[in-house]
C-alpha cells in the first residue's frame, strides 16, 4: 500500500492531499471495486440492540470471519 499523494494547487500554492491509491488498494484487497458509493455507512434508521449479537458458539465463530 502506498501513502498520500500531494500537489501544489493554484496561484496561492495551496496543497491538495489525496489517498486514492491507498483507497483503491483496500477496495481491491477485499474485492469491492464494483461496489457503489453511499452517503451513509449503514441502513438509515436501523435500530441496533443486544438481541442482534451472536448467541451460540457457531454464531460467534461466523462473525469472527467477517471481513468488515
N, CA, C and O atoms as a GROMACS GRO file, in nm:
protein
  272
    1UNK      N    1   0.085  -0.117   0.000
    1UNK     CA    2   0.000   0.000   0.000
    1UNK      C    3   0.090   0.124   0.000
    1UNK      O    4   0.200   0.123   0.053
    2UNK      N    5   0.039   0.227  -0.060
    2UNK     CA    6   0.120   0.347  -0.068
    2UNK      C    7   0.062   0.458   0.018
    2UNK      O    8  -0.044   0.443   0.078
    3UNK      N    9   0.132   0.567   0.023
    3UNK     CA   10   0.095   0.677   0.111
    3UNK      C   11   0.007   0.780   0.047
    3UNK      O   12  -0.077   0.751  -0.038
    4UNK      N   13   0.029   0.903   0.089
    4UNK     CA   14  -0.054   1.016   0.049
    4UNK      C   15   0.008   1.082  -0.074
    4UNK      O   16   0.129   1.102  -0.080
    5UNK      N   17  -0.077   1.118  -0.172
    5UNK     CA   18  -0.035   1.196  -0.287
    5UNK      C   19  -0.060   1.342  -0.255
    5UNK      O   20  -0.159   1.375  -0.190
    6UNK      N   21   0.028   1.429  -0.298
    6UNK     CA   22   0.003   1.571  -0.276
    6UNK      C   23   0.047   1.652  -0.397
    6UNK      O   24   0.141   1.616  -0.468
    7UNK      N   25  -0.024   1.762  -0.420
    7UNK     CA   26   0.004   1.854  -0.531
    7UNK      C   27  -0.013   1.996  -0.484
    7UNK      O   28  -0.099   2.026  -0.401
    8UNK      N   29   0.071   2.085  -0.538
    8UNK     CA   30   0.051   2.228  -0.514
    8UNK      C   31  -0.056   2.275  -0.612
    8UNK      O   32  -0.053   2.238  -0.730
    9UNK      N   33  -0.149   2.356  -0.566
    9UNK     CA   34  -0.262   2.400  -0.648
    9UNK      C   35  -0.267   2.551  -0.659
    9UNK      O   36  -0.243   2.622  -0.561
   10UNK      N   37  -0.298   2.600  -0.776
   10UNK     CA   38  -0.331   2.740  -0.798
   10UNK      C   39  -0.220   2.840  -0.768
   10UNK      O   40  -0.108   2.803  -0.736
   11UNK      N   41  -0.257   2.968  -0.782
   11UNK     CA   42  -0.160   3.076  -0.763
   11UNK      C   43  -0.121   3.094  -0.617
   11UNK      O   44  -0.016   3.151  -0.588
   12UNK      N   45  -0.204   3.047  -0.526
   12UNK     CA   46  -0.170   3.061  -0.383
   12UNK      C   47  -0.087   2.943  -0.331
   12UNK      O   48  -0.054   2.937  -0.213
   13UNK      N   49  -0.054   2.849  -0.421
   13UNK     CA   50   0.026   2.731  -0.384
   13UNK      C   51  -0.036   2.651  -0.271
   13UNK      O   52   0.037   2.598  -0.186
   14UNK      N   53  -0.169   2.641  -0.268
   14UNK     CA   54  -0.233   2.556  -0.167
   14UNK      C   55  -0.200   2.410  -0.196
   14UNK      O   56  -0.164   2.376  -0.309
   15UNK      N   57  -0.211   2.327  -0.097
   15UNK     CA   58  -0.174   2.186  -0.110
   15UNK      C   59  -0.300   2.100  -0.114
   15UNK      O   60  -0.391   2.117  -0.034
   16UNK      N   61  -0.302   2.008  -0.210
   16UNK     CA   62  -0.413   1.913  -0.222
   16UNK      C   63  -0.360   1.775  -0.185
   16UNK      O   64  -0.263   1.727  -0.244
   17UNK      N   65  -0.424   1.712  -0.086
   17UNK     CA   66  -0.384   1.578  -0.042
   17UNK      C   67  -0.488   1.476  -0.086
   17UNK      O   68  -0.608   1.503  -0.081
   18UNK      N   69  -0.441   1.359  -0.132
   18UNK     CA   70  -0.532   1.252  -0.173
   18UNK      C   71  -0.477   1.118  -0.126
   18UNK      O   72  -0.357   1.101  -0.109
   19UNK      N   73  -0.569   1.023  -0.105
   19UNK     CA   74  -0.529   0.887  -0.072
   19UNK      C   75  -0.596   0.790  -0.169
   19UNK      O   76  -0.635   0.680  -0.130
   20UNK      N   77  -0.609   0.830  -0.294
   20UNK     CA   78  -0.677   0.749  -0.394
   20UNK      C   79  -0.614   0.609  -0.408
   20UNK      O   80  -0.686   0.509  -0.407
   21UNK      N   81  -0.484   0.601  -0.422
   21UNK     CA   82  -0.416   0.472  -0.440
   21UNK      C   83  -0.439   0.383  -0.319
   21UNK      O   84  -0.468   0.264  -0.333
   22UNK      N   85  -0.427   0.439  -0.199
   22UNK     CA   86  -0.450   0.364  -0.077
   22UNK      C   87  -0.592   0.308  -0.074
   22UNK      O   88  -0.613   0.191  -0.042
   23UNK      N   89  -0.689   0.393  -0.109
   23UNK     CA   90  -0.830   0.351  -0.111
   23UNK      C   91  -0.852   0.241  -0.213
   23UNK      O   92  -0.920   0.142  -0.185
   24UNK      N   93  -0.796   0.257  -0.332
   24UNK     CA   94  -0.811   0.154  -0.437
   24UNK      C   95  -0.746   0.023  -0.394
   24UNK      O   96  -0.800  -0.085  -0.422
   25UNK      N   97  -0.633   0.030  -0.327
   25UNK     CA   98  -0.567  -0.092  -0.278
   25UNK      C   99  -0.657  -0.168  -0.180
   25UNK      O  100  -0.668  -0.290  -0.186
   26UNK      N  101  -0.721  -0.094  -0.090
   26UNK     CA  102  -0.812  -0.156   0.008
   26UNK      C  103  -0.931  -0.219  -0.065
   26UNK      O  104  -0.967  -0.334  -0.036
   27UNK      N  105  -0.991  -0.145  -0.157
   27UNK     CA  106  -1.106  -0.198  -0.232
   27UNK      C  107  -1.068  -0.322  -0.311
   27UNK      O  108  -1.145  -0.419  -0.315
   28UNK      N  109  -0.952  -0.321  -0.374
   28UNK     CA  110  -0.906  -0.439  -0.448
   28UNK      C  111  -0.881  -0.558  -0.354
   28UNK      O  112  -0.920  -0.671  -0.385
   29UNK      N  113  -0.818  -0.532  -0.241
   29UNK     CA  114  -0.786  -0.639  -0.146
   29UNK      C  115  -0.912  -0.714  -0.103
   29UNK      O  116  -0.911  -0.836  -0.092
   30UNK      N  117  -1.021  -0.639  -0.079
   30UNK     CA  118  -1.144  -0.701  -0.031
   30UNK      C  119  -1.247  -0.721  -0.141
   30UNK      O  120  -1.366  -0.742  -0.115
   31UNK      N  121  -1.199  -0.714  -0.267
   31UNK     CA  122  -1.285  -0.740  -0.384
   31UNK      C  123  -1.412  -0.655  -0.381
   31UNK      O  124  -1.523  -0.706  -0.396
   32UNK      N  125  -1.393  -0.524  -0.361
   32UNK     CA  126  -1.506  -0.432  -0.351
   32UNK      C  127  -1.503  -0.322  -0.458
   32UNK      O  128  -1.574  -0.223  -0.446
   33UNK      N  129  -1.423  -0.339  -0.562
   33UNK     CA  130  -1.410  -0.234  -0.664
   33UNK      C  131  -1.541  -0.207  -0.736
   33UNK      O  132  -1.562  -0.095  -0.785
   34UNK      N  133  -1.631  -0.304  -0.746
   34UNK     CA  134  -1.757  -0.284  -0.816
   34UNK      C  135  -1.868  -0.229  -0.726
   34UNK      O  136  -1.979  -0.206  -0.773
   35UNK      N  137  -1.838  -0.208  -0.599
   35UNK     CA  138  -1.939  -0.155  -0.507
   35UNK      C  139  -1.968  -0.010  -0.541
   35UNK      O  140  -1.882   0.060  -0.594
   36UNK      N  141  -2.088   0.035  -0.512
   36UNK     CA  142  -2.129   0.173  -0.538
   36UNK      C  143  -2.113   0.256  -0.410
   36UNK      O  144  -2.139   0.205  -0.301
   37UNK      N  145  -2.071   0.382  -0.422
   37UNK     CA  146  -2.057   0.466  -0.303
   37UNK      C  147  -2.192   0.495  -0.239
   37UNK      O  148  -2.296   0.494  -0.306
   38UNK      N  149  -2.190   0.521  -0.112
   38UNK     CA  150  -2.312   0.552  -0.038
   38UNK      C  151  -2.283   0.670   0.056
   38UNK      O  152  -2.177   0.674   0.117
   39UNK      N  153  -2.376   0.763   0.067
   39UNK     CA  154  -2.353   0.874   0.159
   39UNK      C  155  -2.366   0.831   0.306
   39UNK      O  156  -2.321   0.903   0.395
   40UNK      N  157  -2.426   0.716   0.330
   40UNK     CA  158  -2.444   0.666   0.467
   40UNK      C  159  -2.370   0.533   0.483
   40UNK      O  160  -2.373   0.450   0.392
   41UNK      N  161  -2.304   0.511   0.596
   41UNK     CA  162  -2.230   0.386   0.615
   41UNK      C  163  -2.318   0.268   0.656
   41UNK      O  164  -2.269   0.155   0.665
   42UNK      N  165  -2.446   0.292   0.681
   42UNK     CA  166  -2.535   0.185   0.726
   42UNK      C  167  -2.677   0.212   0.676
   42UNK      O  168  -2.705   0.315   0.615
   43UNK      N  169  -2.763   0.118   0.703
   43UNK     CA  170  -2.904   0.133   0.667
   43UNK      C  171  -2.965   0.245   0.752
   43UNK      O  172  -2.953   0.244   0.874
   44UNK      N  173  -3.030   0.342   0.688
   44UNK     CA  174  -3.089   0.451   0.766
   44UNK      C  175  -3.192   0.400   0.866
   44UNK      O  176  -3.270   0.309   0.837
   45UNK      N  177  -3.193   0.459   0.984
   45UNK     CA  178  -3.287   0.430   1.091
   45UNK      C  179  -3.284   0.285   1.139
   45UNK      O  180  -3.381   0.237   1.197
   46UNK      N  181  -3.175   0.215   1.115
   46UNK     CA  182  -3.162   0.078   1.165
   46UNK      C  183  -3.145   0.083   1.316
   46UNK      O  184  -3.058   0.154   1.367
   47UNK      N  185  -3.227   0.010   1.387
   47UNK     CA  186  -3.219   0.005   1.533
   47UNK      C  187  -3.134  -0.115   1.573
   47UNK      O  188  -3.170  -0.229   1.543
   48UNK      N  189  -3.024  -0.090   1.640
   48UNK     CA  190  -2.938  -0.198   1.688
   48UNK      C  191  -2.971  -0.228   1.833
   48UNK      O  192  -3.003  -0.139   1.911
   49UNK      N  193  -2.963  -0.357   1.867
   49UNK     CA  194  -2.989  -0.395   2.006
   49UNK      C  195  -2.903  -0.516   2.042
   49UNK      O  196  -2.844  -0.580   1.955
   50UNK      N  197  -2.897  -0.544   2.169
   50UNK     CA  198  -2.819  -0.659   2.216
   50UNK      C  199  -2.879  -0.792   2.168
   50UNK      O  200  -2.810  -0.894   2.166
   51UNK      N  201  -3.006  -0.789   2.130
   51UNK     CA  202  -3.068  -0.911   2.076
   51UNK      C  203  -3.005  -0.954   1.943
   51UNK      O  204  -3.019  -1.069   1.902
   52UNK      N  205  -2.936  -0.862   1.878
   52UNK     CA  206  -2.877  -0.891   1.748
   52UNK      C  207  -2.737  -0.952   1.759
   52UNK      O  208  -2.679  -0.992   1.658
   53UNK      N  209  -2.682  -0.961   1.879
   53UNK     CA  210  -2.548  -1.016   1.896
   53UNK      C  211  -2.551  -1.168   1.885
   53UNK      O  212  -2.653  -1.231   1.913
   54UNK      N  213  -2.440  -1.228   1.843
   54UNK     CA  214  -2.436  -1.374   1.834
   54UNK      C  215  -2.456  -1.438   1.970
   54UNK      O  216  -2.405  -1.389   2.071
   55UNK      N  217  -2.529  -1.548   1.972
   55UNK     CA  218  -2.564  -1.613   2.100
   55UNK      C  219  -2.485  -1.741   2.127
   55UNK      O  220  -2.438  -1.763   2.238
   56UNK      N  221  -2.472  -1.824   2.025
   56UNK     CA  222  -2.407  -1.954   2.048
   56UNK      C  223  -2.268  -1.956   1.983
   56UNK      O  224  -2.235  -1.867   1.904
   57UNK      N  225  -2.187  -2.056   2.016
   57UNK     CA  226  -2.050  -2.064   1.962
   57UNK      C  227  -2.044  -2.061   1.808
   57UNK      O  228  -1.951  -2.003   1.751
   58UNK      N  229  -2.142  -2.122   1.742
   58UNK     CA  230  -2.142  -2.123   1.596
   58UNK      C  231  -2.160  -1.980   1.541
   58UNK      O  232  -2.088  -1.940   1.450
   59UNK      N  233  -2.255  -1.905   1.596
   59UNK     CA  234  -2.278  -1.768   1.551
   59UNK      C  235  -2.157  -1.680   1.580
   59UNK      O  236  -2.120  -1.595   1.498
   60UNK      N  237  -2.096  -1.699   1.695
   60UNK     CA  238  -1.976  -1.622   1.730
   60UNK      C  239  -1.864  -1.651   1.632
   60UNK      O  240  -1.796  -1.559   1.586
   61UNK      N  241  -1.844  -1.776   1.600
   61UNK     CA  242  -1.738  -1.814   1.505
   61UNK      C  243  -1.764  -1.752   1.368
   61UNK      O  244  -1.670  -1.706   1.303
   62UNK      N  245  -1.889  -1.750   1.324
   62UNK     CA  246  -1.922  -1.690   1.193
   62UNK      C  247  -1.888  -1.542   1.190
   62UNK      O  248  -1.839  -1.493   1.088
   63UNK      N  249  -1.912  -1.470   1.297
   63UNK     CA  250  -1.882  -1.327   1.299
   63UNK      C  251  -1.733  -1.300   1.302
   63UNK      O  252  -1.689  -1.194   1.256
   64UNK      N  253  -1.654  -1.390   1.354
   64UNK     CA  254  -1.510  -1.372   1.359
   64UNK      C  255  -1.445  -1.375   1.222
   64UNK      O  256  -1.335  -1.323   1.204
   65UNK      N  257  -1.511  -1.436   1.123
   65UNK     CA  258  -1.455  -1.448   0.991
   65UNK      C  259  -1.502  -1.339   0.894
   65UNK      O  260  -1.462  -1.339   0.778
   66UNK      N  261  -1.585  -1.248   0.942
   66UNK     CA  262  -1.635  -1.140   0.856
   66UNK      C  263  -1.523  -1.041   0.828
   66UNK      O  264  -1.448  -1.005   0.919
   67UNK      N  265  -1.511  -0.996   0.702
   67UNK     CA  266  -1.407  -0.901   0.665
   67UNK      C  267  -1.438  -0.761   0.716
   67UNK      O  268  -1.346  -0.683   0.740
   68UNK      N  269  -1.564  -0.730   0.733
   68UNK     CA  270  -1.599  -0.594   0.776
   68UNK      C  271  -1.704  -0.601   0.882
   68UNK      O  272  -1.748  -0.498   0.932
   0.00000   0.00000   0.00000
